[in-house]
Amino acid sequence: MALITERILPLPRVARQALIKTYCPPYLRPAASASPTDRDCLARPYLGRRRRADAPFPPNFTLRNFNLCLDQIFELSLPAASAAATMGEALGVTHWSANVMGLDLDQQLWDIFSTSNVDKGTRVLSAPGKDKRLIDLPRNFIEACVQREREGEPGSDVLTMLCCTSFCRNIE
């Protein structure tokens, strides 16, 4: 078995801008937009976690390893079921093909931002009960996602494998 490491490509600039516009405190938005470390934007989807309904903006905002909770996935009208299927497939391959227990396996999903998953009008409304901000997803964002799909890149990248251990299956 071999371990292959590659650089995980960050989310496109327009995805970073949408996350900053929606989840960054207003007074930090200019700094977050200009920050070189935030150019390496990786979103970690947490499909089993929601933020508190009354949670304020975080006092220190970063796009590096951005925690994308389930309520945020719904706010952005991203397909949670597709994300769960992609993550489940990656865990299945890790477990059954590589014989590795995938505990604490972190993944970045970027295919949930693809054209097939974004409303053709390219407008996404925020969640009910919040102010009705609109996030505009420009066409170049969609085109960048399509280009990634055409180049045959996978829809899921593994970030870390902290608690993973190998095991031996008893084959009868």
N, C-alpha and C positions, 0 to 999 in steps of 0.2 A: 504494500500500500504506500502511496506517495502523497505528500502534502504539497499542494500547489498554491502559491500565493500570488495575487495580482492586485493592482490598485483598483479599488472600487470607485467607479466614476460618480461624482456628485450629481445631485439633482440639477436640472437646468436652472439658469438664472431667473427665469420667470416663475418657476416653482418657489425659489427662495424668496422672491419679491411677494408672492401671494402669502407665504407663511409669515413673513415679516409684517405685511399689511394687516393680517388677521390676528396674529397671536403675540406680537411684540408691543410693549407699552409705547404709546406715542412719543414720549421723550427720548426713547432709545432707538427709534426707527432710523434716523440718519446715520448713527454710529453702526448699527447692525448692517445697514445696506453697504457701508463703506468698509466694513471689517474684512481683512484678508482671510482670517480664520473661518469666517462664515461662508466663504466661497466653497469650502469643502463640506457642503451640506449633505448630511446623511440622515434620513428619516427612519427611525426605528418604530415600526408599528407594534402597538400593544393592544391586541384584540380582546384581551380579557380585563382591560383597565379603562375606567372612565374618570374624568376629572370631576371634582365637586362642582355642582351647578353654580355655586356662588364664589367659585375660586377667582381671585383677582389675577391680573397679568403677573407673570413671574418678575421679581425685582432684577434679576440678571438673566438676560435673554441670549441664547446662542443657537445657531443652526447646526452646530457640530454635534452630531448624535442627538438630533431633535426627537424627543419622545412624542410620537403621534398616537394619541389614545383613541379608543373606539369612538367616543363622542366627536372628536375632531375629524375622524374619517367620515362620519355621517354629516358633520357640518359642511365639509368640502364636497359632499355628494360623491365620494369615492366608493368603489364597490368593496364592501367588507367581505362579502362571500367569496369574491375572486381572490382577495388577499389571503383569506383563510385557506382556500384551496391550494394556492401557491406555497404557502408556508407548510401546509400538511404534506404536500408532495415532497418538499425538500427534507422534512423530517423523516418521511418514509424511506427516501433514498438513503439518508444518513443511517437510519436504523437497519434496514433490511439489506442494502447493497454494500455498505461500508462496515457493517457490524459495529457501529458506534452508538452509544446511548447519547442522544442529543439534548441533554439537560443544559439549560441556560445557553441555548444556541440563539444568538442574535442575528436577525436578518434585516436587510434593507430591501424593500419592495419599491421598484420604480415603475413597474408595468401597470400599476393601478392608476397612473397618470396618463395612460396611453389614449389614443383617439377613440378607441372603441368604448372607453370608460368615461369619457368627458362629454357632457351634453354638447350637441352640435352648435347650440347658441353660444357656447363658451362662457356662460354665466352660471355662477354657483351662489345660491343664497345661504346666509348663515342660519344657524339653528333657531327654532322657534323660541320666543322668549328673550332673545338677545336683540340688540339693535340690528336693523336690517341692512347690514353692510353687503355690498356686492363685490365679489372678487372676479375680475376680468382675467381670463386666461387667454393671452394673445395667441395668434396663430403660430408664431415662431416657436412657442412652447410645445404646441401640439406637433409641429413638424419635427422638432428635436426628438420627441418620443417616438415618432414614426421612424425616423432615421435609425434610432437604436434598435427598433424591432427589425428593420430591414437588414441590419448588419448581423443579425442572428444572436444578439446578446441575450442572456437569460433574463427572466423577469425577477429573479431573486438573487441577491448576493449575501453570503454568510459573512458577518462582521467578526464575531468572536465565538469561540467554543470553550468557554471557561470551565464548565463542569462535565465535559464529555469524557467518557471512558469507553474503551473497547471491550467487547465481550465475545464469547464463543458460543454459537448456537449449537445445540445438540440436534444433529440431523439424523433422523431415524430411517 
